[in-house]
């Protein structure tokens, strides 16, 4: 097959990603980070959590690093092992993504302030504040 055909097949397999936002994290990365932080805060090892959740140690490590997307059943076993409920997990994921969104918006606003010199005096950056009720 010609290289252009192979390239077209690769693009078709990946789908249209032009609408994806580069600053949007993958769910598996968020969940993995949450699991690792929780485990470390509890002072537990991968082996302890893996045995308690009845998941292989290498697989749990891959989940924590965001390399594998576990089924909901496996995730539920890991959450239970860490003493988390699904509400805890969703709450923490919401909080992290919500804060990340404000950081991204803040960076964009700061960038716009630097680009449009007449709006901000030289050497000063605009500060964006958001108040939520």
Helices and strands as residue ranges (DSSP letters): H 3-14, H 27-41, H 46-53, H 57-64, H 72-81, H 86-115, G 117-119
